[in-house]
Amino acid sequence: MSGFRSFMEAALDEARAAGARGEVPIGAVVVAPDGAVVARAGNRTRELSDPTAHAEVLALRAACAVAGSERLPGHDIYVTLEPCPMCAAAISFARVARLYYAAADPKSGGVAQGARVFSHPQCHHAPEIYDGIGGAEAELLLKEFFAARRGQDGV
């Protein structure tokens, strides 16, 4: 991949902002084929009282609005945590070309863990997948967030 440029730092910025809002610190960024960031989002499930307001879904919705289409061929998505099955399915439905994710999610992942959405015969499109970019920082954000939450709850 000559000329590869990672946008994971932008996704990590969104994750930090989500954490500062009291949301689970997960961020996502969608990049167009020309290398322009067309959408960015952090989790907003609590703020919007919406269980589907994951960073990936929000970023995909915004990118589709920019594209004027429900499909994003040639686009990349950078996410700070392995997408859950819902988000993996949305990435497939949007026909995203490449998925980059930072940290694995053994508990709720839907790509390399758990449901493995892209390996099912019913999956109509599987993006290229690259993992581990910025994984240590993404894991640390999550660990610190949940440690602080446990401290608040007295657990």
C-alpha positions as CSV (number, residue, x, y, z in Angstrom):
1,M,0.0,0.0,0.0
2,S,2.1,2.9,-1.1
3,G,1.0,6.3,0.0
4,F,-1.2,4.8,2.8
5,R,-2.3,7.4,5.3
6,S,-4.1,6.4,8.5
7,F,-7.1,8.4,9.8
8,M,-7.2,6.5,13.1
9,E,-6.0,9.5,15.0
10,A,-9.2,11.4,13.9
11,A,-11.3,8.4,15.0
12,L,-9.5,8.5,18.4
13,D,-10.3,12.2,18.7
14,E,-14.0,11.3,18.2
15,A,-13.6,8.6,20.8
16,R,-12.1,11.0,23.3
17,A,-14.9,13.5,22.7
18,A,-17.5,10.7,23.2
19,G,-15.9,9.8,26.5
20,A,-15.9,13.4,27.6
21,R,-19.7,13.4,27.0
22,G,-20.1,10.3,29.2
23,E,-20.5,8.0,26.2
24,V,-18.5,4.8,25.7
25,P,-15.4,6.2,24.0
26,I,-15.7,4.9,20.5
27,G,-15.1,7.0,17.4
28,A,-15.4,6.5,13.6
29,V,-14.3,8.4,10.6
30,V,-15.4,7.8,6.9
31,V,-12.9,8.7,4.2
32,A,-13.8,9.2,0.6
33,P,-11.8,7.7,-2.3
34,D,-10.0,11.0,-2.8
35,G,-8.7,10.9,0.8
36,A,-11.1,13.5,2.2
37,V,-12.8,12.9,5.6
38,V,-16.5,13.1,4.8
39,A,-17.9,12.1,8.1
40,R,-16.9,11.6,11.7
41,A,-18.8,10.6,14.8
42,G,-18.5,9.3,18.3
43,N,-21.0,7.2,20.3
44,R,-24.2,9.1,21.2
45,T,-26.4,6.3,22.4
46,R,-27.1,7.9,25.8
47,E,-27.4,11.4,24.5
48,L,-29.9,10.5,21.8
49,S,-31.6,7.7,23.8
50,D,-30.9,5.5,20.7
51,P,-29.3,2.1,20.9
52,T,-28.3,2.4,17.2
53,A,-26.4,5.6,17.7
54,H,-23.0,3.9,17.6
55,A,-20.1,5.9,16.1
56,E,-20.1,3.7,13.0
57,V,-23.8,4.1,12.2
58,L,-23.7,7.8,12.8
59,A,-20.7,8.3,10.6
60,L,-22.2,6.1,7.9
61,R,-25.4,8.0,7.9
62,A,-23.5,11.3,7.6
63,A,-21.3,10.0,4.8
64,C,-24.3,8.7,2.9
65,A,-26.0,12.1,3.2
66,V,-22.8,13.7,1.7
67,A,-22.7,11.1,-1.1
68,G,-26.4,11.3,-1.7
69,S,-26.5,7.6,-1.7
70,E,-27.1,4.6,0.6
71,R,-23.8,3.1,-0.8
72,L,-20.2,4.2,-0.2
73,P,-18.1,2.3,-2.7
74,G,-14.4,3.1,-2.5
75,H,-14.8,4.6,1.0
76,D,-12.9,3.6,4.0
77,I,-14.1,3.6,7.6
78,Y,-11.8,3.9,10.6
79,V,-13.2,2.8,14.0
80,T,-11.5,2.6,17.4
81,L,-13.1,-0.7,18.4
82,E,-14.0,-3.8,16.4
83,P,-17.5,-3.1,15.1
84,C,-20.4,-5.0,16.8
85,P,-22.6,-7.2,14.6
86,M,-25.1,-4.3,13.9
87,C,-22.3,-2.0,12.8
88,A,-20.6,-4.7,10.8
89,A,-23.9,-5.3,8.9
90,A,-24.3,-1.5,8.3
91,I,-20.7,-1.4,6.9
92,S,-21.6,-4.2,4.6
93,F,-24.9,-2.7,3.5
94,A,-23.1,0.6,2.7
95,R,-20.6,-1.3,0.6
96,V,-17.6,0.3,2.3
97,A,-14.4,-0.8,0.6
98,R,-12.1,-1.0,3.7
99,L,-12.6,-1.3,7.4
100,Y,-9.7,-0.3,9.7
101,Y,-10.3,-0.9,13.4
102,A,-8.0,-0.3,16.4
103,A,-8.9,-2.6,19.3
104,A,-10.4,-6.1,19.2
105,D,-13.7,-6.6,21.1
106,P,-13.8,-10.1,22.5
107,K,-17.1,-9.4,24.3
108,S,-19.2,-7.7,21.6
109,G,-17.2,-7.8,18.3
110,G,-18.9,-8.8,15.1
111,V,-15.9,-9.0,12.7
112,A,-13.1,-11.2,14.1
113,Q,-15.0,-12.2,17.3
114,G,-18.5,-13.4,17.9
115,A,-20.9,-13.2,15.0
116,R,-18.2,-12.7,12.3
117,V,-20.7,-11.0,10.1
118,F,-18.6,-10.7,7.0
119,S,-17.9,-14.5,6.8
120,H,-21.6,-15.5,6.6
121,P,-23.0,-16.6,3.2
122,Q,-25.8,-14.1,3.7
123,C,-23.3,-11.2,3.7
124,H,-23.5,-9.6,0.3
125,H,-20.4,-7.5,0.7
126,A,-17.3,-7.8,2.9
127,P,-14.8,-5.0,3.1
128,E,-11.1,-5.5,3.2
129,I,-10.3,-5.6,7.0
130,Y,-7.2,-4.1,8.7
131,D,-7.0,-4.3,12.5
132,G,-4.7,-3.2,15.3
133,I,-3.9,0.4,14.0
134,G,-3.9,2.5,17.2
135,G,-5.1,-0.5,19.2
136,A,-3.1,0.2,22.4
137,E,-4.5,3.8,22.7
138,A,-8.0,2.7,21.9
139,E,-7.9,0.0,24.6
140,L,-6.5,2.4,27.1
141,L,-9.3,4.9,26.5
142,L,-11.9,2.2,27.1
143,K,-10.1,0.8,30.2
144,E,-9.8,4.2,31.8
145,F,-13.4,5.0,31.0
146,F,-14.8,1.9,32.5
147,A,-12.4,2.0,35.5
148,A,-13.7,5.6,36.2
149,R,-17.3,4.4,35.9
150,R,-16.8,1.5,38.3
151,G,-15.2,4.0,40.7
152,Q,-18.3,6.3,40.5
153,D,-20.6,3.3,41.2
154,G,-18.5,2.2,44.1
155,V,-18.0,-1.2,42.6
